[in-house]
């Protein structure tokens, strides 16, 4: 039996109405695939917002980036090459799940999204996307100590120009027979983030051309260093009694220095303001792009699940022969691990022990090489649910220097002191960042022991 079927003209000619996926459908499908590929990174990002290691400032940058990208959606033109590069970068971030740290994978994925949607053409919005990542804790670790040294050196040079005798010792400034330390809270990392955020926002709001936007964002990062140096200088002058002591001087100095830089950035951005950009259609999303994204959507979650390993607590260490604190040397008595110690021990690449010393608790962590995983005690306690204050450096009667801060949870306040000690030459550090750089360049000075002393107020 013969039968004939009359096909609609659209199916014969292959017009857009007959395609399995139209342009809008392909765009939505691509968005869902990218979201699926980034699920492990999204989960990590959400957890970082509440683990105490970073302030959730990235949410502000992310929200502003979305708003401005939607405003300029018709001018963010993706080319065929950028579509392909973006899809491949998203795939690379997914395939790197077992090997790269989450922050680097997130940075790779964000770069891929910027290229895929043409956001790379607007430097301001692209910079906001980069700032949406939880980078403050990492910046504090890697750049905190160098920025503190730069600020202290700048203060000393300015004082010399003013005829004041001063010297720098590490991150301390020796003046008038006393040492004023540039503490970790004064490293300028938060100021740097806020100033670069302002520069990126101004570049995006004014739709600055690429070169001018790059100059604005890079200039913002550069200006943060002298701004923090000026803040440190004013605080040093106040500490020496050359300025009257005011209760809000510390916070007000930082705000004033930041405001001065923001004024310069606004002036530079306003001079280069662009008219409304011309609109042009983006390159279509081809099947090859979707194929790459499908592979990324499968690989990302699958690799995250298959490569997951249970976090193994660090092995317990024996108590040292002696332990000295505040001029006293008393024996340490071992303690069973508590939830607080477990926060210290999770995945730690060394040995760990918890002890009692007099009426205090002592946690000792020992490593043999420079490692990013020797976290400050503040991060470990914040991950355990404590609110912590900024650290200050105190000098005990025996000359030992310790970092001190308070940790509060459920009405219970702990006073925490810590330092890192070289078991080879006895050198000490009150902050992880300078220890890391020293251990990295002088590996024979190890092993090192991080000593944390906790007492209830």
JOSULPE-V511443 format. One record per residue. N is the residue number from 1. RES is the residue in one small letter. SS is DSSP state (hx for helix, st for strand, lp for the rest). PHI is phi in whole degrees, 0 to 359 (NA if undefined). OMEGA is omega as a letter, one per 20 degrees, with the letter a starting at -180 (none if undefined). Layout:
n = [N & N]
res = [RES & RES]
ss = [SS & SS]
phi = [PHI & PHI]
omega = [OMEGA & OMEGA]
//
This chain:
n = [1 & 2 & 3 & 4 & 5 & 6 & 7 & 8 & 9 & 10 & 11 & 12 & 13 & 14 & 15 & 16 & 17 & 18 & 19 & 20 & 21 & 22 & 23 & 24 & 25 & 26 & 27 & 28 & 29 & 30 & 31 & 32 & 33 & 34 & 35 & 36 & 37 & 38 & 39 & 40 & 41 & 42 & 43 & 44 & 45 & 46 & 47 & 48 & 49 & 50 & 51 & 52 & 53 & 54 & 55 & 56 & 57 & 58 & 59 & 60 & 61 & 62 & 63 & 64 & 65 & 66 & 67 & 68 & 69 & 70 & 71 & 72 & 73 & 74 & 75 & 76 & 77 & 78 & 79 & 80 & 81 & 82 & 83 & 84 & 85 & 86 & 87 & 88 & 89 & 90 & 91 & 92 & 93 & 94 & 95 & 96 & 97 & 98 & 99 & 100 & 101 & 102 & 103 & 104 & 105 & 106 & 107 & 108 & 109 & 110 & 111 & 112 & 113 & 114 & 115 & 116 & 117 & 118 & 119 & 120 & 121 & 122 & 123 & 124 & 125 & 126 & 127 & 128 & 129 & 130 & 131 & 132 & 133 & 134 & 135 & 136 & 137 & 138 & 139 & 140 & 141 & 142 & 143 & 144 & 145 & 146 & 147 & 148 & 149 & 150 & 151 & 152 & 153 & 154 & 155 & 156 & 157 & 158 & 159 & 160 & 161 & 162 & 163 & 164 & 165 & 166 & 167 & 168 & 169 & 170 & 171 & 172 & 173 & 174 & 175 & 176 & 177 & 178 & 179 & 180 & 181 & 182 & 183 & 184 & 185 & 186 & 187 & 188 & 189 & 190 & 191 & 192 & 193 & 194 & 195 & 196 & 197 & 198 & 199 & 200 & 201 & 202 & 203 & 204 & 205 & 206 & 207 & 208 & 209 & 210 & 211 & 212 & 213 & 214 & 215 & 216 & 217 & 218 & 219 & 220 & 221 & 222 & 223 & 224 & 225 & 226 & 227 & 228 & 229 & 230 & 231 & 232 & 233 & 234 & 235 & 236 & 237 & 238 & 239 & 240 & 241 & 242 & 243 & 244 & 245 & 246 & 247 & 248 & 249 & 250 & 251 & 252 & 253 & 254 & 255 & 256 & 257 & 258 & 259 & 260 & 261 & 262 & 263 & 264 & 265 & 266 & 267 & 268 & 269 & 270 & 271 & 272 & 273 & 274 & 275 & 276 & 277 & 278 & 279 & 280 & 281 & 282 & 283 & 284 & 285 & 286 & 287 & 288 & 289 & 290 & 291 & 292 & 293 & 294 & 295 & 296 & 297 & 298 & 299 & 300 & 301 & 302 & 303 & 304 & 305 & 306 & 307 & 308 & 309 & 310 & 311 & 312 & 313 & 314 & 315 & 316 & 317 & 318 & 319 & 320 & 321 & 322 & 323 & 324 & 325 & 326 & 327 & 328 & 329 & 330 & 331 & 332 & 333 & 334 & 335 & 336 & 337 & 338 & 339 & 340 & 341 & 342 & 343 & 344 & 345 & 346 & 347 & 348 & 349 & 350 & 351 & 352 & 353 & 354 & 355 & 356 & 357 & 358 & 359 & 360 & 361 & 362 & 363 & 364 & 365 & 366 & 367 & 368 & 369 & 370 & 371 & 372 & 373 & 374 & 375 & 376 & 377 & 378 & 379 & 380 & 381 & 382 & 383 & 384 & 385 & 386 & 387 & 388 & 389 & 390 & 391 & 392 & 393 & 394 & 395 & 396 & 397 & 398 & 399 & 400 & 401 & 402 & 403 & 404 & 405 & 406 & 407 & 408 & 409 & 410 & 411 & 412 & 413 & 414 & 415 & 416 & 417 & 418 & 419 & 420 & 421 & 422 & 423 & 424 & 425 & 426 & 427 & 428 & 429 & 430 & 431 & 432 & 433 & 434 & 435 & 436 & 437 & 438 & 439 & 440 & 441 & 442 & 443 & 444 & 445 & 446 & 447 & 448 & 449 & 450 & 451 & 452 & 453 & 454 & 455 & 456 & 457]
res = [x & x & x & x & x & x & x & x & x & x & x & x & x & x & x & x & x & x & x & x & x & x & x & x & x & x & x & x & x & x & x & x & x & x & x & x & x & x & x & x & x & x & x & x & x & x & x & x & x & x & x & x & x & x & x & x & x & x & x & x & x & x & x & x & x & x & x & x & x & x & x & x & x & x & x & x & x & x & x & x & x & x & x & x & x & x & x & x & x & x & x & x & x & x & x & x & x & x & x & x & x & x & x & x & x & x & x & x & x & x & x & x & x & x & x & x & x & x & x & x & x & x & x & x & x & x & x & x & x & x & x & x & x & x & x & x & x & x & x & x & x & x & x & x & x & x & x & x & x & x & x & x & x & x & x & x & x & x & x & x & x & x & x & x & x & x & x & x & x & x & x & x & x & x & x & x & x & x & x & x & x & x & x & x & x & x & x & x & x & x & x & x & x & x & x & x & x & x & x & x & x & x & x & x & x & x & x & x & x & x & x & x & x & x & x & x & x & x & x & x & x & x & x & x & x & x & x & x & x & x & x & x & x & x & x & x & x & x & x & x & x & x & x & x & x & x & x & x & x & x & x & x & x & x & x & x & x & x & x & x & x & x & x & x & x & x & x & x & x & x & x & x & x & x & x & x & x & x & x & x & x & x & x & x & x & x & x & x & x & x & x & x & x & x & x & x & x & x & x & x & x & x & x & x & x & x & x & x & x & x & x & x & x & x & x & x & x & x & x & x & x & x & x & x & x & x & x & x & x & x & x & x & x & x & x & x & x & x & x & x & x & x & x & x & x & x & x & x & x & x & x & x & x & x & x & x & x & x & x & x & x & x & x & x & x & x & x & x & x & x & x & x & x & x & x & x & x & x & x & x & x & x & x & x & x & x & x & x & x & x & x & x & x & x & x & x & x & x & x & x & x & x & x & x & x & x & x & x & x & x & x & x & x & x & x & x & x & x & x & x & x & x & x & x & x & x & x & x & x & x & x & x & x & x & x & x & x & x & x & x & x & x & x & x & x & x & x & x & x & x & x & x & x & x & x & x & x]
ss = [lp & lp & lp & lp & lp & lp & lp & lp & hx & hx & hx & hx & hx & lp & lp & hx & hx & hx & lp & lp & lp & lp & hx & hx & hx & hx & hx & hx & hx & hx & hx & hx & hx & hx & hx & hx & hx & lp & hx & hx & hx & hx & hx & hx & hx & hx & hx & hx & hx & hx & lp & lp & lp & lp & lp & lp & lp & hx & hx & hx & hx & hx & hx & hx & hx & hx & hx & hx & hx & hx & hx & lp & lp & lp & lp & lp & lp & lp & lp & hx & hx & hx & hx & hx & hx & hx & hx & hx & hx & hx & hx & hx & hx & hx & hx & lp & lp & lp & lp & lp & lp & hx & hx & hx & hx & hx & hx & hx & hx & hx & hx & hx & hx & hx & hx & hx & lp & lp & hx & hx & hx & lp & hx & hx & hx & hx & hx & hx & hx & hx & hx & lp & lp & lp & lp & hx & hx & hx & hx & hx & hx & hx & hx & hx & hx & hx & hx & hx & hx & hx & hx & hx & hx & hx & hx & hx & hx & hx & hx & hx & hx & lp & lp & lp & lp & lp & st & st & st & lp & lp & st & st & st & st & lp & lp & st & st & st & st & lp & lp & hx & hx & hx & lp & lp & hx & hx & hx & hx & hx & hx & hx & hx & hx & hx & hx & hx & hx & hx & hx & hx & hx & lp & lp & lp & lp & hx & hx & hx & hx & hx & hx & hx & hx & hx & hx & hx & hx & hx & hx & hx & hx & hx & hx & hx & hx & hx & hx & hx & hx & hx & hx & hx & hx & hx & hx & lp & lp & lp & lp & lp & lp & lp & lp & lp & hx & hx & hx & hx & hx & hx & hx & hx & hx & hx & hx & hx & hx & hx & hx & hx & hx & hx & hx & hx & hx & hx & hx & lp & lp & lp & lp & lp & lp & lp & lp & lp & lp & lp & lp & lp & lp & lp & hx & hx & hx & hx & hx & hx & hx & hx & hx & hx & hx & hx & hx & hx & hx & hx & hx & hx & hx & hx & lp & lp & lp & lp & lp & lp & st & lp & st & st & lp & lp & lp & lp & lp & lp & lp & st & st & lp & lp & st & st & lp & lp & lp & st & st & lp & lp & lp & lp & hx & hx & hx & hx & hx & hx & hx & st & lp & lp & lp & lp & st & st & st & st & st & st & st & lp & lp & st & st & st & st & st & st & st & st & lp & lp & lp & lp & lp & lp & lp & lp & lp & hx & hx & hx & hx & hx & hx & hx & lp & lp & lp & st & st & lp & lp & lp & st & st & st & st & lp & lp & lp & lp & lp & st & st & st & st & st & st & st & st & st & lp & lp & st & st & st & st & st & st & st & st & st & st & st & lp & lp & lp & lp & lp & st & st & lp & lp & hx & hx & hx & hx & hx & hx & hx & hx & hx & hx & lp & hx & hx & hx & lp & lp & st & st & st & st & st & st & st & st & st & lp]
phi = [NA & 261 & 223 & 243 & 241 & 267 & 274 & 297 & 304 & 298 & 285 & 284 & 279 & 71 & 290 & 306 & 294 & 262 & 290 & 302 & 226 & 281 & 300 & 293 & 295 & 297 & 297 & 294 & 298 & 298 & 297 & 293 & 295 & 297 & 299 & 296 & 297 & 265 & 306 & 300 & 291 & 297 & 298 & 299 & 299 & 297 & 294 & 295 & 296 & 239 & 267 & 86 & 278 & 219 & 288 & 284 & 292 & 300 & 297 & 294 & 297 & 295 & 297 & 295 & 298 & 295 & 298 & 288 & 294 & 292 & 298 & 258 & 300 & 279 & 256 & 276 & 271 & 271 & 265 & 304 & 293 & 289 & 301 & 295 & 298 & 296 & 297 & 293 & 292 & 298 & 297 & 298 & 297 & 289 & 292 & 275 & 308 & 285 & 243 & 272 & 299 & 304 & 296 & 291 & 295 & 296 & 296 & 297 & 294 & 297 & 298 & 297 & 296 & 299 & 288 & 297 & 257 & 77 & 292 & 297 & 284 & 245 & 300 & 297 & 293 & 299 & 293 & 297 & 298 & 296 & 287 & 288 & 286 & 284 & 255 & 296 & 296 & 293 & 298 & 297 & 288 & 278 & 251 & 302 & 293 & 303 & 290 & 293 & 296 & 298 & 294 & 296 & 295 & 297 & 297 & 298 & 296 & 294 & 297 & 297 & 296 & 270 & 83 & 259 & 281 & 205 & 223 & 256 & 233 & 67 & 257 & 258 & 241 & 268 & 209 & 54 & 62 & 217 & 246 & 251 & 271 & 273 & 289 & 306 & 294 & 257 & 292 & 93 & 295 & 295 & 300 & 301 & 299 & 295 & 290 & 295 & 300 & 297 & 297 & 294 & 296 & 296 & 298 & 286 & 297 & 270 & 52 & 292 & 300 & 304 & 296 & 291 & 295 & 298 & 298 & 293 & 293 & 294 & 298 & 298 & 295 & 291 & 292 & 296 & 289 & 295 & 296 & 290 & 296 & 297 & 298 & 297 & 298 & 296 & 290 & 295 & 298 & 294 & 295 & 274 & 85 & 280 & 235 & 296 & 281 & 239 & 300 & 263 & 295 & 300 & 291 & 295 & 296 & 298 & 295 & 294 & 295 & 295 & 298 & 297 & 292 & 297 & 297 & 296 & 295 & 296 & 298 & 294 & 291 & 295 & 288 & 250 & 301 & 258 & 288 & 302 & 290 & 288 & 258 & 209 & 293 & 283 & 296 & 294 & 273 & 274 & 299 & 294 & 294 & 296 & 297 & 296 & 291 & 299 & 299 & 295 & 295 & 279 & 290 & 302 & 298 & 296 & 293 & 296 & 285 & 289 & 266 & 293 & 234 & 297 & 287 & 267 & 298 & 294 & 295 & 284 & 252 & 279 & 292 & 295 & 300 & 222 & 219 & 248 & 206 & 53 & 81 & 251 & 236 & 228 & 288 & 259 & 248 & 298 & 235 & 290 & 292 & 248 & 305 & 294 & 294 & 297 & 295 & 287 & 275 & 299 & 67 & 284 & 274 & 191 & 247 & 216 & 217 & 241 & 219 & 254 & 219 & 58 & 258 & 245 & 253 & 237 & 244 & 244 & 242 & 237 & 229 & 246 & 209 & 297 & 214 & 291 & 276 & 277 & 287 & 299 & 300 & 301 & 294 & 297 & 289 & 294 & 294 & 274 & 100 & 270 & 270 & 238 & 271 & 292 & 276 & 233 & 259 & 236 & 250 & 274 & 298 & 276 & 90 & 287 & 254 & 226 & 273 & 228 & 207 & 252 & 233 & 234 & 205 & 54 & 78 & 259 & 246 & 249 & 258 & 243 & 237 & 209 & 200 & 242 & 240 & 279 & 283 & 269 & 241 & 79 & 294 & 236 & 225 & 257 & 216 & 291 & 300 & 295 & 298 & 301 & 295 & 293 & 293 & 293 & 268 & 228 & 294 & 283 & 279 & 276 & 285 & 236 & 232 & 271 & 253 & 238 & 246 & 239 & 220 & 276 & 286]
omega = [r & r & r & a & r & a & r & r & a & a & r & a & a & r & a & a & a & a & a & r & r & a & a & a & r & r & r & r & r & r & r & r & r & r & r & r & a & a & r & r & r & r & r & a & a & r & r & r & a & a & r & a & r & r & a & r & a & r & r & r & a & r & r & r & r & a & a & r & r & r & a & a & a & a & r & a & r & r & r & a & a & r & a & r & r & r & r & r & r & r & r & r & r & a & a & a & a & a & a & r & a & a & r & r & r & r & r & a & r & r & r & r & a & r & a & a & r & a & a & r & r & a & a & a & r & r & r & r & r & r & r & r & a & a & a & r & r & r & r & a & a & a & a & a & r & r & r & r & r & r & r & r & r & r & a & a & r & r & r & r & r & r & a & r & a & r & r & r & a & r & r & r & a & a & r & r & r & r & r & a & r & a & r & r & a & a & a & a & r & r & r & a & a & a & r & r & r & r & r & a & r & r & a & a & a & r & a & r & a & a & a & r & r & r & a & a & r & r & r & r & a & a & r & a & r & r & r & r & r & r & r & r & a & r & r & r & r & a & r & r & r & r & r & a & r & a & a & a & a & a & a & r & r & r & a & r & r & a & r & r & a & r & r & a & r & r & a & a & a & a & a & a & a & r & r & a & r & a & r & a & r & r & r & r & a & r & r & r & r & r & r & a & r & r & r & a & r & a & a & r & a & r & r & a & a & a & a & r & r & r & a & r & r & r & a & r & r & r & r & a & r & r & a & r & a & r & a & r & a & r & r & r & a & r & r & a & r & r & r & r & r & r & r & a & a & r & a & a & r & r & a & r & r & a & r & r & a & r & a & r & a & r & a & r & a & r & a & r & r & a & r & a & r & a & r & r & r & a & a & a & r & r & r & r & a & r & a & r & r & a & r & r & r & r & a & a & r & r & a & r & r & r & a & r & r & r & a & r & r & r & r & a & r & r & a & r & a & r & r & a & r & r & a & a & r & r & a & r & r & a & a & a & r & r & a & a & r & a & a & a & r & a & a & r & r & j & a & a & r & a & r & a & a & r & r & r & none]
//
